[in-house]
């Protein structure tokens, strides 16, 4: 056999990164290899995750809210945060989701839209992994159209009283604090949407866990139920009005997915290459057949291009120049290609590919969720279409 090259080497990807970015990426990769990889198949099989324990370790690693400034956050670049997401999702989408929801949804909402009191109360504890957050926007009947939400916040004297239900909430059942978005009586329509910082021990708040999932099994997914949840006026995020608040948070989370999804694809490809070079079929390695090499070459192209797209968007974000439609480009492409790669790798692995001894089927199942959450492929297609044509086709 001739010398081999990885996708990273073929595309000379490391030449596009700074020394400190590579160092942090390698640190997260080592953490994943030592702490996550030996257990992730069992966690997925058993539909469980030691999330509180892992949150503490991830806090010590410095990746919770690592792209935010101050309040115990590391203040790293967008590219560095993206690389951490890539390595975490190479382990499992559920691990990256834990970090994304904590840092890019719950913590970002408080950091960007919250009061100084809210920031001081929650962010240092969340950065350390001592407190876990969740983000309540999606409802049973309102996902792609969050402006139609039915959760209501009504003023009662100096308080707010919240009633409603949120669905598909990562970290919900283990969260200490929930950022909940609700329609208020401040203004009519979507302009009246406001965010609230809700301690989960508030009377009337409950978060039953959603079971029987075939995807993101190593992740806590919950429903949020708010029944006359009474909050002081200070619980409202003072700087967020309308959908601009929650959509800005979603854009942050989508950015991490752009990197994360391609990490899952890379893990599948590496596993398939390793298998194909050692598996003998008709007295020679599976990798020596033209059909297998064609599959591997096509997948390597998509994984490499996905990295390049992620890196470009990361540089734009660090320069303060990335646009929502560009984030949609990355989320749509990298999720769509990652799930194709996972499925193709499964074919190379044959029957072994449907077992948890190899990562392809686990990643493929997880990517079914990643493809849908933080904006479905169809929503991102329409976002890109609007940017190209100037015409909105959402309604």
C-alpha positions in Angstrom: 0.0 0.0 0.0 1.2 3.5 -0.8 1.4 6.3 1.8 -1.9 7.5 3.0 -3.3 11.0 3.6 -6.1 12.3 5.8 -8.6 14.8 4.5 -6.9 17.4 6.8 -3.6 16.7 5.0 -5.1 16.5 1.5 -6.7 19.9 1.9 -3.8 21.3 4.0 -6.4 22.5 6.5 -4.0 23.2 9.3 -2.3 25.8 7.2 -5.4 27.9 7.5 -5.4 27.9 11.3 -3.3 29.8 13.8 -1.1 27.9 16.4 -3.4 28.7 19.3 -6.4 27.5 17.3 -4.8 24.2 16.5 -3.7 23.8 20.2 -7.1 24.3 21.6 -8.6 22.1 18.9 -6.2 19.3 19.8 -7.0 19.8 23.5 -10.7 19.3 22.9 -10.0 16.4 20.6 -7.9 14.7 23.4 -10.6 15.3 25.9 -13.1 13.7 23.6 -10.9 10.7 22.9 -10.3 10.1 26.6 -13.6 11.1 28.2 -16.3 10.6 25.6 -15.3 8.1 23.0 -14.9 5.1 25.3 -18.5 5.6 26.6 -20.5 7.2 23.9 -21.9 4.0 22.2 -23.2 2.8 25.6 -24.7 6.2 26.4 -26.4 6.2 23.0 -27.6 2.6 23.4 -28.9 3.3 26.9 -30.4 6.7 26.0 -28.6 8.5 28.8 -26.0 11.1 29.3 -24.2 12.0 32.6 -24.8 15.6 31.6 -24.2 17.3 35.0 -20.9 15.5 35.4 -19.9 16.3 31.9 -20.9 20.0 32.2 -18.5 20.4 35.1 -15.7 18.8 33.1 -16.6 20.9 30.0 -16.6 24.0 32.2 -13.1 23.1 33.4 -12.1 22.6 29.8 -13.3 26.1 29.1 -15.7 25.5 26.3 -18.9 26.6 27.9 -19.6 30.1 26.5 -16.0 30.1 25.3 -16.8 32.7 22.6 -18.3 35.2 25.1 -16.4 37.9 26.9 -16.2 38.3 30.7 -18.2 36.8 33.5 -15.9 33.7 33.6 -16.1 33.1 29.8 -12.9 32.5 27.9 -13.5 35.2 25.2 -12.1 33.0 22.4 -12.5 33.6 18.6 -15.4 32.3 16.6 -13.1 30.0 14.7 -11.7 28.5 17.9 -15.3 27.9 19.2 -16.2 26.3 15.9 -13.2 24.0 16.1 -14.3 22.9 19.6 -17.8 22.2 18.3 -16.2 20.2 15.4 -14.3 18.0 17.8 -17.2 17.5 20.2 -19.6 16.5 17.4 -17.0 14.1 16.1 -17.6 12.3 19.3 -21.4 12.7 19.2 -24.0 15.4 18.2 -25.5 15.1 21.7 -22.2 16.3 23.3 -22.0 19.3 21.0 -25.7 20.1 21.6 -25.1 20.2 25.3 -22.3 22.8 24.8 -24.2 24.7 22.0 -27.4 25.1 24.0 -25.5 26.1 27.1 -23.2 28.7 25.4 -24.8 29.8 22.2 -28.4 29.8 23.3 -28.9 30.2 27.0 -25.7 32.0 27.9 -25.6 34.1 24.7 -29.2 35.3 25.4 -28.3 36.5 28.9 -24.9 37.9 27.8 -26.3 39.8 24.8 -29.8 40.7 25.9 -29.7 40.5 29.7 -29.4 43.0 32.5 -26.1 43.3 34.5 -27.8 41.6 37.4 -28.9 38.6 35.3 -25.4 38.3 33.8 -23.7 38.4 37.2 -26.2 35.9 38.7 -26.0 33.2 36.0 -23.1 33.5 33.6 -20.1 32.7 35.9 -21.9 29.6 37.2 -22.9 28.5 33.7 -19.4 29.0 32.3 -18.1 26.8 35.1 -20.7 24.1 34.4 -22.1 24.6 37.9 -25.5 25.7 36.4 -27.1 24.3 33.3 -29.3 26.3 31.0 -31.9 25.6 28.4 -33.6 27.7 25.7 -37.4 27.6 25.3 -38.5 28.9 21.9 -40.0 26.0 19.9 -43.5 24.9 20.7 -45.5 21.7 19.8 -47.2 23.6 16.9 -44.6 26.3 16.2 -41.1 25.5 15.1 -40.2 27.2 11.8 -42.7 30.0 12.5 -41.8 31.1 16.1 -43.8 34.3 15.7 -47.0 32.2 16.1 -46.0 31.0 19.6 -48.9 30.6 22.0 -46.9 30.9 25.3 -48.1 34.0 27.0 -46.7 36.4 29.6 -49.3 38.6 31.2 -48.6 41.4 33.6 -50.1 41.1 37.1 -49.1 44.1 39.2 -45.3 44.2 39.2 -45.0 40.6 38.1 -45.3 38.6 34.9 -47.3 35.3 34.8 -46.3 32.8 32.1 -48.4 30.0 30.7 -47.6 27.8 27.8 -45.6 24.8 26.5 -42.3 24.5 24.8 -41.1 21.3 23.0 -37.8 19.6 21.9 -35.8 21.5 24.5 -32.2 20.2 25.0 -31.1 20.2 28.6 -34.6 21.0 29.8 -35.0 18.3 32.5 -31.6 19.0 34.0 -31.5 22.8 33.6 -31.2 25.2 36.5 -32.3 28.1 34.4 -34.5 28.4 31.3 -34.5 31.3 28.8 -38.2 31.3 27.8 -39.7 33.3 25.0 -43.3 34.4 25.3 -45.9 36.7 23.7 -46.6 39.6 26.0 -49.3 42.3 26.2 -46.7 45.0 25.5 -47.4 45.2 21.8 -49.4 43.3 19.2 -48.0 40.4 17.2 -44.4 39.3 17.0 -43.2 42.6 18.3 -44.6 41.7 21.6 -42.3 38.6 22.0 -40.0 38.9 25.0 -37.5 36.7 26.7 -37.6 35.7 30.4 -34.9 34.2 32.7 -36.8 31.5 34.6 -35.1 29.6 37.4 -36.4 26.1 37.0 -37.4 25.7 40.7 -40.0 28.4 40.2 -43.5 27.1 41.2 -45.5 26.0 38.1 -42.4 25.1 36.0 -41.9 21.5 35.0 -39.8 19.8 32.3 -40.8 16.2 31.6 -38.1 14.4 29.6 -39.0 13.2 26.1 -38.2 9.5 25.7 -38.3 6.8 22.9 -36.0 8.9 20.6 -34.1 7.2 17.8 -31.8 10.3 17.4 -29.8 12.3 19.9 -30.2 9.5 22.4 -27.1 10.6 24.3 -28.8 13.9 25.0 -31.4 15.2 27.3 -34.5 16.4 25.4 -37.5 17.7 27.2 -40.8 19.5 27.1 -41.2 22.7 29.2 -44.6 23.3 30.9 -45.4 26.6 32.4 -48.5 26.8 34.5 -49.0 30.2 36.1 -45.3 30.7 36.5 -44.9 34.0 38.4 -41.8 36.0 37.8 -40.7 39.5 39.0 -40.3 42.3 36.4 -36.6 41.9 36.6 -36.8 38.4 35.0 -37.4 39.9 31.6 -34.4 40.3 29.3 -34.4 44.1 29.0 -32.7 44.5 25.7 -34.6 42.0 23.5 -37.8 43.0 21.8 -39.6 41.0 19.1 -38.1 38.0 17.2 -34.7 39.7 16.8 -33.8 38.4 20.3 -34.4 34.7 19.8 -33.3 34.7 16.2 -29.9 36.2 17.1 -29.4 33.3 19.5 -30.3 30.8 16.9 -27.8 32.3 14.5 -25.1 31.8 17.2 -26.1 28.1 17.6 -26.3 27.5 13.8 -22.7 28.7 13.5 -21.5 26.0 15.9 -23.5 23.4 13.9 -21.7 24.4 10.7 -18.5 23.1 12.3 -20.0 20.4 14.3 -21.8 18.6 11.5 -18.6 18.3 9.5 -16.9 16.8 12.5 -19.5 14.0 12.6 -18.8 13.5 8.8 -15.1 13.4 9.4 -15.4 10.8 12.1 -17.6 8.6 9.8 -15.1 8.9 7.0 -12.1 8.1 9.1 -13.8 5.0 10.5 -14.8 3.9 6.9 -11.3 4.4 5.6 -9.8 2.4 8.5 -12.3 -0.4 8.0 -11.9 -0.6 4.3 -8.1 -0.8 4.5 -8.2 -3.8 6.9 -11.3 -5.7 5.7 -10.5 -8.4 3.2 -13.0 -9.1 0.4 -12.1 -11.7 -2.2 -8.6 -11.9 -0.9 -7.8 -8.2 -1.0 -8.6 -5.1 1.1 -12.0 -3.5 0.4 -10.2 -0.3 0.0 -8.4 -1.7 -3.1 -11.6 -1.8 -5.1 -12.5 1.0 -7.5 -16.1 1.4 -6.3 -14.9 1.8 -2.7 -12.2 4.3 -3.6 -14.8 6.3 -5.6 -17.0 6.5 -2.6 -14.2 7.5 -0.3 -12.9 10.1 -2.8 -16.3 11.7 -3.2 -16.8 11.9 0.6 -13.4 13.3 1.2 -14.2 16.1 -1.2 -17.4 17.0 0.7 -15.7 16.8 4.1 -12.8 18.9 3.0 -15.1 21.5 1.3 -17.2 21.6 4.4 -14.2 22.5 6.5 -13.2 25.2 4.1 -16.7 26.7 4.2 -16.8 26.6 8.0 -13.4 28.2 8.3 -14.4 31.0 5.8 -17.6 31.8 7.8 -15.6 31.7 11.0 -13.1 34.3 9.7 -16.0 36.4 8.6 -17.7 36.1 12.0 -14.5 37.1 13.7 -14.3 40.2 11.5 -17.9 41.0 12.4 -19.0 40.6 8.8 -20.9 37.4 8.6 -24.6 37.6 7.5 -27.5 35.4 8.5 -27.8 34.2 4.9 -24.2 33.1 4.9 -24.8 31.2 8.1 -27.7 29.5 6.3 -25.3 28.5 3.5 -23.1 26.8 6.0 -25.8 25.1 8.0 -27.6 23.8 4.9 -24.6 22.5 3.1 -22.7 21.0 6.0 -25.7 19.2 7.6 -26.9 18.0 4.2 -23.5 16.6 3.2 -22.7 15.2 6.6 -25.8 13.0 6.7 -25.0 11.8 3.1 -21.4 10.9 4.2 -22.7 9.1 7.3 -25.1 7.0 5.2 -22.4 6.3 2.5 -19.9 5.2 5.1 -22.5 2.8 6.5 -22.6 1.0 3.1 -18.8 0.6 3.2 -19.0 -0.9 6.7 -21.7 -3.4 5.5 -23.6 -5.2 8.2 -21.1 -4.0 10.8 -22.3 -0.5 9.9 -25.6 -0.9 11.6 -24.0 -1.7 15.0 -22.7 0.7 17.6 -19.3 -0.8 17.3 -18.8 1.7 14.5 -20.0 5.4 14.6 -21.7 5.7 11.2 -25.3 4.7 12.1 -25.1 6.7 15.4 -24.0 9.8 13.6 -26.5 9.3 10.8 -29.4 9.0 13.3 -28.1 12.1 15.2 -27.8 14.1 12.0 -31.4 13.5 11.3 -32.1 15.9 14.2 -29.2 18.3 13.4 -30.6 18.5 9.8 -33.9 19.8 11.3 -33.1 21.8 14.4 -32.0 25.5 14.4 -33.8 25.8 11.1 -34.8 23.0 8.7 -33.1 22.7 5.3 -36.2 24.1 3.7 -36.1 27.3 5.9 -32.4 27.8 5.1 -33.1 27.3 1.3 -35.7 30.1 1.5 -33.2 32.3 3.4 -30.6 31.8 0.7 -33.3 32.2 -2.0 -34.4 35.5 -0.4 -30.8 36.8 -0.4 -30.4 35.8 -4.1 -33.7 37.2 -5.4 -34.8 39.8 -2.9 -38.2 38.1 -2.7 -39.4 36.4 0.5 -41.1 33.1 -0.1 -41.8 32.2 3.6 -45.5 32.9 3.3 
